Amino acid sequence: MKIRFLILPIALIAQAAGAAQIVTVSKFQYGKQWAFQQEELQLLCRADQSLFALNMSTLMQYPLNDKAKSEMLSGQVKAVPVETILLDDPAKPGQKMSIAPFAARARQLCNQPG
Protein backbone atom coordinates (compact mmCIF):
# COMPACT_ATOMS: atom_id res chain seq x y z
CA MET A 1 0.00 0.00 0.00
CA LYS A 2 2.76 2.45 0.92
CA ILE A 3 4.53 1.66 -2.32
CA ARG A 4 1.49 2.80 -4.30
CA PHE A 5 1.57 6.16 -2.55
CA LEU A 6 5.26 6.53 -3.36
CA ILE A 7 4.92 5.44 -6.97
CA LEU A 8 1.98 7.70 -7.78
CA PRO A 9 3.81 11.04 -7.27
CA ILE A 10 6.80 9.74 -9.19
CA ALA A 11 4.57 8.60 -12.05
CA LEU A 12 2.82 11.97 -12.14
CA ILE A 13 6.12 13.82 -12.31
CA ALA A 14 7.38 11.55 -15.06
CA GLN A 15 4.17 12.08 -17.02
CA ALA A 16 4.35 15.85 -16.56
CA ALA A 17 7.95 15.84 -17.69
CA GLY A 18 6.94 14.22 -20.96
CA ALA A 19 9.90 12.39 -22.43
CA ALA A 20 12.23 13.57 -19.69
CA GLN A 21 15.35 11.64 -18.81
CA ILE A 22 16.15 11.49 -15.08
CA VAL A 23 19.23 10.59 -13.01
CA THR A 24 19.80 10.66 -9.24
CA VAL A 25 22.89 12.47 -7.95
CA SER A 26 24.18 12.73 -4.39
CA LYS A 27 26.55 14.64 -2.18
CA PHE A 28 28.57 11.42 -1.85
CA GLN A 29 29.21 11.38 -5.63
CA TYR A 30 30.24 15.03 -5.96
CA GLY A 31 32.07 15.65 -2.68
CA LYS A 32 33.30 19.24 -2.35
CA GLN A 33 31.60 20.23 -5.63
CA TRP A 34 28.16 19.50 -4.12
CA ALA A 35 26.16 22.71 -4.38
CA PHE A 36 22.85 21.92 -2.70
CA GLN A 37 21.37 21.88 0.79
CA GLN A 38 19.81 18.46 0.11
CA GLU A 39 21.90 15.28 0.26
CA GLU A 40 20.36 13.92 -2.96
CA LEU A 41 18.51 15.32 -5.98
CA GLN A 42 17.28 14.12 -9.34
CA LEU A 43 18.46 15.87 -12.49
CA LEU A 44 16.27 15.88 -15.53
CA CYS A 45 16.33 16.96 -19.13
CA ARG A 46 12.95 17.54 -20.74
CA ALA A 47 12.21 16.98 -24.40
CA ASP A 48 12.55 20.75 -25.00
CA GLN A 49 16.11 20.73 -23.54
CA SER A 50 15.12 22.50 -20.32
CA LEU A 51 17.19 21.25 -17.38
CA PHE A 52 15.90 20.92 -13.83
CA ALA A 53 16.98 19.63 -10.44
CA LEU A 54 14.14 17.85 -8.64
CA ASN A 55 13.77 17.31 -4.91
CA MET A 56 11.65 14.17 -4.61
CA SER A 57 10.87 14.75 -0.92
CA THR A 58 9.10 18.03 -1.71
CA LEU A 59 8.36 17.43 -5.43
CA MET A 60 9.79 20.89 -6.10
CA GLN A 61 11.89 21.55 -9.17
CA TYR A 62 14.66 24.07 -9.72
CA PRO A 63 15.83 25.40 -13.12
CA LEU A 64 19.42 24.66 -14.15
CA ASN A 65 19.56 26.49 -17.49
CA ASP A 66 18.12 29.60 -19.16
CA LYS A 67 15.39 27.61 -20.96
CA ALA A 68 14.14 26.16 -17.68
CA LYS A 69 14.36 29.54 -15.93
CA SER A 70 12.34 31.14 -18.73
CA GLU A 71 9.67 28.45 -18.39
CA MET A 72 9.55 29.06 -14.63
CA LEU A 73 9.25 32.85 -15.01
CA SER A 74 6.52 32.54 -17.65
CA GLY A 75 4.52 30.13 -15.48
CA GLN A 76 4.83 27.20 -17.92
CA VAL A 77 6.26 25.06 -15.10
CA LYS A 78 5.97 25.26 -11.36
CA ALA A 79 9.50 25.76 -10.07
CA VAL A 80 11.51 27.75 -7.54
CA PRO A 81 14.79 29.58 -8.24
CA VAL A 82 17.73 27.22 -7.71
CA GLU A 83 19.44 29.87 -5.57
CA THR A 84 17.03 29.00 -2.75
CA ILE A 85 18.75 25.61 -2.24
CA LEU A 86 22.38 26.48 -3.05
CA LEU A 87 25.10 26.29 -0.43
CA ASP A 88 27.54 29.13 0.16
CA ASP A 89 30.91 28.59 -1.54
CA PRO A 90 33.51 28.32 1.25
CA ALA A 91 36.29 29.24 -1.21
CA LYS A 92 34.49 32.39 -2.40
CA PRO A 93 32.86 34.29 0.48
CA GLY A 94 29.59 35.91 -0.50
CA GLN A 95 29.04 33.58 -3.47
CA LYS A 96 27.02 30.41 -3.91
CA MET A 97 28.35 27.07 -5.14
CA SER A 98 28.38 26.53 -8.90
CA ILE A 99 25.62 24.53 -10.57
CA ALA A 100 27.77 24.04 -13.69
CA PRO A 101 28.66 20.37 -13.00
CA PHE A 102 25.00 19.55 -12.42
CA ALA A 103 23.75 21.40 -15.49
CA ALA A 104 26.41 19.56 -17.53
CA ARG A 105 25.29 16.20 -16.14
CA ALA A 106 21.63 17.01 -16.84
CA ARG A 107 22.57 18.10 -20.38
CA GLN A 108 24.11 14.66 -20.97
CA LEU A 109 20.66 13.18 -20.37
CA CYS A 110 19.31 15.13 -23.34
CA ASN A 111 21.49 13.04 -25.63
CA GLN A 112 20.45 9.65 -24.25
CA PRO A 113 17.86 7.59 -26.09
CA GLY A 114 14.47 7.50 -24.35
Buried (B, 14 or more C-beta within 10 A) or exposed (E): EEEEEEEEEEEEBEEEBEEBBBBEBEBEEBEEEBBBEBEBBBBBBBEEEBBBBBBBEEEBBBBBBEBBBEBBEEEEBEBBEBEEBBEEEEEEEEEBBEBEBBBEBBBEBBEEEE
